[in-house]
Amino acid sequence: MSDGNKIMPTVWACVAVLIILMILIYAGTGNTATKAAVQPPIPKAGPLAQPRSLQQVGLPADQTRAVIPPDNPQTPEKIALGQKLFFDGRLSADGSVACAGCHNPERAFTDGKPTSTGIHGRVGQRNAPTVLNALYNKTQFWDGRAKTLEDQAALPIVNSIEMGQPNLNAAVVRIAAVDEYQGAFNRVFGRPIGSADLLRAIASYERALVSFNSPFDRFIAGDKNAIDAAAQRGWDLFNTRARCNKCHALTETKRDVTLFTDNDFHDIGIGIIRHNVVALARQAEQLVNSGDAAAIDRAALQTDMSALGRFLVTKKESDIASFKTPGLRNLLVTGPYFHDGSQVTLWDVMDHYNKGDGLQNPWLDEDIQPLALTEREIDDVVAFLASLTSDDYKKPAVKELARQRVLSRTQRPQRDTARAFGPKPTQPKPPQP
């Protein structure tokens, strides 16, 4: 081997180190996670924050019982304790942020922002998903990096741009200083406050937030007048030419009337061009190969590498820019949409799918292709999606649908009729390593 070949591994090692250092510097300075925003007050625990009845039309009773973990059974006292913690800013480092800040009951347990605001007004990279029906999720977060609600509850508390605690014990110390909590934990768990029980209580409250009882549920139960003709046409399109069932059903051959998710991860083309995901993936491969878990975590949460999605969890090239298929219930009142909150209305969402995307995206899911839906058909699919709103959010849903409809008649940035009715774009191959 020549002298030049001998020094190449050293050179590439230096390059990898430089890339990592640049990413870490970027994570602390110029990315969107560190830009300040106004931190809104913590929402109050009003009527919509209360645990939901299990007697709802459309609720899958057997499945609901099956997802309760044996080591954390539901009790009214534990759920009440979890609810109190969910709205308590003392879980955060400076008392300004609670779980409810990103998951406001009045907004169907979302925050209505493209991406969420945490401690010191720091803005993150991901849209806050609803907690409603999160108990049925196979994994938590957009990239599935947590398996259980207990695991999920821990991470925002210790994330530097969310609640900012250095560790869970710091949060426990603040909670343990409150006499009311000391008594409640002893009654519920029979022992002093600990981090595991704190997470169990929050997860128990979240498992009590089931949401069905929608017009669509009554339609499926036999009331053929529960949804109008447009929504019924939209339901048929959802399972046929609109191809929604490719991801929002457990199988493509059997209609899903319950959760509307395949519990899988897909690259649907969001953010590919805006974030230059191809270049990010090349950088991330160097970072992943470094084995620096802390650096990888910071890159995933606080830099544009967030756009790589599931890849930073599995390290599989096929998962680049893939994100979890969300459920669709209460969708009308949980916008803006997608993992980055980039789509303002449901018409924008439908326009994105209708045109098929695919440009400059070598990892696009094979089911994303032009749909050739007409304007009336798009309206019908939106009507169906609106019918998935539970009765708890009926009034705000009516107002929101009207707002989005007005926008859809004047502002359609994703609309591309030529592509929607054209052939599927030629998909580029992934870059060679």
ROKE-726509 format. One record per residue: x, y, z of N, C-alpha, C in turn. Coordinates in steps of 0.1 Angstrom, whole numbers, plus 5000, padded with zeros to 4 digits. Atoms other than C-alpha are relative to their C-alpha. Layout:
REM residues N
XYZXYZXYZ/...
//
This chain:
REM residues 433
500849885000500050005000500950125000/499249875000501450354991499850085012/500149914988502050625016498650084999/501349935002498950815001498949915005/501150084995496750515008500049985015/499850024985498150475043499350115008/500549894992497050815053498550034998/501449975003493550805038499149975011/500950024989491850635068500150115010/499849894991493350905090499250134996/500749895006492051175067498549995002/501550024999488551035066499550015015/500449994986488550995104499950155005/500049864996489451365108498850074994/501249945006486651455083498849975008/501250044993484151255103499950085013/500049924987485251435136499650144997/500449865003484951775119498550014997/501450005002481451685107499250005013/500650014987480451585142500050135008/499849874993481851905157499150114994/500849905006480052115131498549985003/501450034996476751935139499750055014/500349964986477151995176500050155001/500049855000478052365170498750054995/501349965006474952395148498949985009/501050034991472852235174499950105011/500149904989473752505199499950144995/500049865004473652815177498950034990/500849955010471952855144498749934996/501150085005469152595142498750065006/501349954995465452655148499749965014/500350044986465452475181500450105010/499649904990467252765198499450144997/500649875002465253045183498950025011/500949984989463153205210498650044995/501449975003459353225209499350045014/500849974988456753355234499549875006/500550124993456053085260498650035005/501449974995452253075265499849945014/500350064986450853015300499549864999/500450145000450152665310498549995001/501550015000446552565302499549945013/500650054988444152495330499349874996/500650145002442652145335498550025000/501549985001439052225323499349874997/500850125003436251985314500649914990/499550095010438051855283501349935004/498850074995441051745304499649885008/500450114992438951495323500149864993/500050145006439351115318498749974992/501150025008437050995291499349875003/500850124998434250735294500449894991/499750115008434850395281498749964992/501250035007431250385269499850104989/500149915012431750555236499749914988/500350075013430350445202501350004992/498850025008433250305182501249965008/498950044991435550235212500349854999/499750155000437349895208500349955014/499950044986436749755243501149905002/499050104998438849445239501450054998/498749945003441749635224500550105011/499749914989441549895251500549935012/499550074988441849645279501449944997/498750075003444749465261501250095000/498849915000446949775259500450055014/499649964986446949835297501149915005/498950094995450349705310499749945013/500250074987450149445338500750075012/499249944989452749645358499550145003/500549874997450749965357498550014997/501550005002446949895360499450135003/500749884999444550175358499250005013/500949974989442950315390499650145000/500449865001440950635394501050095008/499149914992443350765421501350024992/498749985008446450705398499850094988/500349915012444750865368499950155005/500149864994443851175390501450065003/498749954997447451195402500850034987/499349975013448751175366499550124993/500549885006446351445355500650125007/499449894993447651675382501450034995/498649985005451251615371500050054986/500049965015450351665334499950154999/500249855000449352025342500950085009/499149944990452152095367501350054994/498749955006454952325355501249975009/498850034992457152215384500749884995/499250115006458151915363501150064991/499049945008460152165342501150075009/498949954992463452325353499750145006/500349874995462052675357498550025003/501450004997458352595363499150064989/500849935010457152745330499449914990/500450095010456452435310499449875007/500650124996454052145316499749914988/500450095011452951845295498950074992/501249945006449752035288500350124991/499649895009451652325272500149964985/499950055014452252115241498749914997/501150095002449151895246498850065008/501149934994446252135254498749934997/501350075003442851965259499150084991/500949915008441152265243500349984985/499650025014443052185211500149854997/499950155001442451805213501449955003/498750044995445751775232501150014990/498949955008447851945206500250155004/499849864997449152305206499750104989/500449925011448052435172501250074993/498849935006451652535162500649904990/499350095009453752395134501049915008/499150084991456452295159499950065014/500449964986456252325197501150095007/499149914993457752575221500249945014/499750054987459552465252500650115010/499449914990461552615281500850114993/499349885005462952965276499550044986/500649965013460752995245500749934988/499350075011462952745225499049924991/500950075010461252615194500749884995/499450125004461752255185499849974985/500150045014461652065152498849924996/501150095003458551855155498750055005/501349974996454851905156499549915011/500550074989453151805188498849914996/501250095003450951495182499049995011/501050014990447751445200500349895010/499950104991447751245232498749915000/501250085001444151125225500349874992/499950135006444150755217501549964999/498650045001447950745222500349865007/499950134994447450435243500149884990/500050105010446950235211501250004991/498949995008450150345195501049885003/499050104998452750065190501350065005/498949924996455450325194499650155002/500349864997455550685206501050104993/499249905007456951005190499949974985/500050015015457051075152501049904995/499050105005460150855149500049875008/500150134993459050585173501149975010/498950034992461950625196499749965014/500550064987459850535227499049904997/501050115003457850215229498850025009/501249994991455550295259499750145004/500449864995453750595273500950045012/499149984989455950555304501450064994/498849955006459050595282499950144994/500249875006457550885263499950115010/500249894990456651075295501450055005/498749964994460351075306500750104991/499149935009461951225275499850155000/500249855000460351575274500550065012/499649944988461151625310501550035000/498549995000464951585304500550064987/499649955012465051735270500350155002/499649874997466952065270499250114993/500849905006464552245246498549975003/501450024996461352105261499750045015/500249964986461252095299501250035008/498749954995464952135306500649945013/499450064987465551915337501349934996/498850085003469051775339499949855001/500350154999467651435349498649995007/501350024994464451285362500050025015/499949984985465651295398499850155004/500249864997465651675396498550035000/501549985000461951665387499449945012/500550064988461251425415500250085012/499749924988462951645440499050125001/501049885000460651945430498649955004/501350064997457551725432499949955014/500050054987458551565464500050105011/500149894990458751905481498650055003/501449964998455051935478499249905009/500650104991453151785507498849934994/501150065007450051715486500449884992/499550115009452151505462500549885009/499450114991453851315491498849915004/501150084996450451205504499449924988/500650075012449051115469500849884996/499150115005452050905459499949885011/500150104990451850715492498749924999/501350075002448150645487499949924988/500150075013448550535451500949894999/499050105002451750345452500549945013/499650054987452350285489501550025003/498649974998455850435488500350154997/499649865003457650775486500150024985/499949965014457850955453501349954993/498850055008460250795427499750034985/500249965014460850865390499149904993/500850105008459350535378498550025003/501449984997456050595397499550134994/500449885006455950955385499649984985/500350035014456050825349498849914999/501250095001453450555356498850085002/501249924998451050815369499650084988/500349935012451351035339499549914988/500450105011451050735315498649955003/501350044996447950625334498950104996/500949905004446250955328499950014985/500050005015447250955291499249884995/500850125005445650605288498650025002/501449974997442450745301499450104989/500449905010442250985271499649934987/500550075012440250775247499050094993/500949915007438350955220499449944987/500850065011435650805197498750084999/501349924999431950895197499950114989/500049905011432151065163498849974991/501050035010429551095135500349874992/499650125007431550835116499749875008/500350114992431250595145498649965000/501450035001427550625145499549954987/500350055013427450575108500349854999/499650145001429350245111499149925009/500850084991427150145140498649984994/501350025006424150165117499150124996/500749885003422950525115500550054987/499649965013423150585078499950154997/500149855002422250955082501050085009/499149934991425051025107501050084993/499149925009427351155079499350024987/500749965013426251325047500649934988/499650075012426651205012501450034996/498649975003429951385007501049925008/499150084991431551215037499949854996/500250145004430150875025500849984987/499250015012431750934991501550005003/498649994996434951035008500549885007/499650134994434950715028500349904990/499750095011434850514996501350044993/498849955006437550724980501249975009/499050034990439650685012500649864998/499650155001439750305006500249964985/499850045014440050314968501050094993/499149925009441450584944500850105008/499249914993442650814971501249935007/498950084995444850534984500450025015/499749974986444650655020500249875008/499950134992444250295032501349934999/498750065002447750215020500850015013/499349984987448950355054499050015011/500949974990445850445073498949885002/500850124998444450085077501049895004/499250114996445849765092500449914988/499750075013445549595058499350084989/500549925012444749725023498649934995/501250075005441949465018498850015010/501150004990439949515050499950155006/500249864996438549865059500250015015/499849974986439749995093499050115004/501049904995436950175112500350055014/499749974987438850225144501150105002/498849924997442350375145500650074988/499549945012443250445109501550025000/498650005001446950365111500549864999/499350135001449250075101501149985010/499050004990451550155130501449984994/498750025007454450175105500550144997/499449885003456750445092500250014985/500049985015456750595057500750144997/499549885006458650855037498950054990/501149965009455751055022500450134992/499549895008457951335007500050135007/500149874993457551605033501450045004/498849944996460551825038501249964992/498950055007462751645013500850124993/499349895008463551954991500450115010/499749894991463352215019501249975009/498950034991465852025041501249934993/498950075007468051865014500449875007/499850124992467651525030501149914995/498950095005470151355007501350045006/498749954994472951575020500049975015/500050034986471751535056500249855003/499850154998471651155052501549974999/498650035001475251155041500850045012/499449954987476251365071499749905012/500450084989474251145094500749875000/499350135001475950825082501350015007/498849974993479150975094499850005015/500349994986477551065127499649875007/500550134995475850735132501249905002/498850094999479150545125500950045011/499149964990480850755151499749935014/500450064988478850575178499750095012/500249904990478350895198498550015002/501450004998474850835211499450135004/500549874996474551175228500050104989/500049915011475551355197498949974990/501150045009473051155176498750055006/501349954994470251235201499850154998/500149865001471051605200499750044985/500249985014471151595162498649974996/501450045004467751425160499050105005/501049924993466051665184500250154997/499749855000467752005178500650054987/499449955013469052025142499149954989/500750045012467751985107500049854997/500050155001468651615110498849945005/501450044996465251585126499349954988/500750045012464051555090500349864996/499750135003465751215088499149895006/501050094995463051065110500549875006/499850134995463150695117501449954998/498650055003466650655102500950025012/499149984988468250805134499749915011/500350104990466550535154500549864996/499750145005467050225132501449994993/498850005008470150335112499949934987/500250065012468550175082499750104989/500149905010468850355049498550014995/501450005004465250245040499150095008/500849924991464050455069500350155000/499749865001465550785058498750084997/501149905002462951065061498649935002/501250074997460350815073499450045014/500649974988457850905100498749925003/501150084996455050735119498750044994/501349975004451650705104499150045011/500949964989449350905127498649954998/501450025000445850815136499350124994/500749895006443151035120498950065008/501149954992440651085147500350155005/499949864996439951455156501050084991/499049945008442251545127499750144997/500449865004440251855118500550105010/499749914989441152015152501449985005/498750024995444751905155501150054990/499149955009446352095127500950105007/499650045014448752205113500649864999/499850155002449751875098501449964996/498850075003452551635093501150025011/499150004989455651585115500650145002/499449874999456951935108498950115000/501049905000453552115108500050094988/499849915012454152235073498850024992/501249995008450652195060498950065008/500949924992448052445071498649945001/501450055001444752275060500049864995/500150145006443451935051500050004985/499949995014443152055016501550014995/498550005003446952125016500549855001/499650144998447451765029499549924988/500550085011445251625001500750044987/499249965012447051834975501449944999/498750074999450351694987499949864995/500250145004449151344982499649994985/500650015013447251414950501150024989/499049985011450351534931501149895001/499150115000452351234942501450025005/498749964995455451424952501149914992/499050095006458651214945501150074994/498949945006460851474930501250015010/498749994992464451454943499949925013/500150074988463451194968500249854997/499750145003465150854964499449905010/500550104990463550704995498450015001/501549995000459850794987499349875001/500850124999457350534998499449964986/500550055013456250324968498650034997/501449975001452650404975499650154997/500249865003453050774970500150034985/500049985015452050844934498850094997/501149915004449751094915498649925001/501350064998446051034924498950044990/501049955010444151234898498750025006/501249974993441551334923499550144995/500649875003439151614912499850085012/500249914989438351914933498849955009/501250064993434951754943500549885008/499650124993436651434953500950045012/499249964989439251614974499050065011/500949954991436351794991499349895008/500750124994434651454997500949935011/499150074990437751305014500150095012/499949914989438051615036498749995009/501350024993434351575045500049875009/499950124992435051215056500950025012/499149984989438051315077499450095011/500749924990435951585094499049925008/501050084993433451315103500649925011/499350074990436051155125500250085013/499949924988435751435151499149965010/500950054989434451325184499150125005/501049904996431451505199500650105010/499349904991433751675225500550124993/499449895008435151885197499150054989/500949975011432051935176500050154997/500149855003431852315180501250064994/498849945006435452405174500349944986/499850065013435452155145499250074989/500849935010432652335127500650134996/499349875002434452665131501349984992/498850035007437752515119499849954986/500350045014436252345089499750124991/500449885007434752675078501350084997/498849935002438152845082500949944990/499150075010440052585063499350004986/500650005013437452575035500250144993/499749875006437852955030501450014995/498650005005441652915028500249924988/499850095011441252625004499650064987/500549935013439452854979501050114995/499149895004442253114979501549965001/498650044998445552954991500249855000/499850145002446652624978501549984995/498650015004450452614978500549864996/499650145004450652234974499349964987/500850045011448252224945500850004987/499350015013449752094912499249904992/500950085007447051974889500749924989/499350075010449451884861500649875005/499450124994451351644883499049905005/501150094995448151504899499449924990/500650085010446851394866501049954990/498950055008450251304851500549865004/499450124996452350994852500950015013/499149994988454350904884501450054996/498649965003457651094884501049895001/498950094999460750904878500850025013/499449994987462250834912501549985000/498650025001465950884916500549895010/499550114992468050604931500850065012/499249954988469650644966501450024996/498649975003473150794964500849885005/499150104996475950544966500950045012/499249964988477850534999501550034995/
//
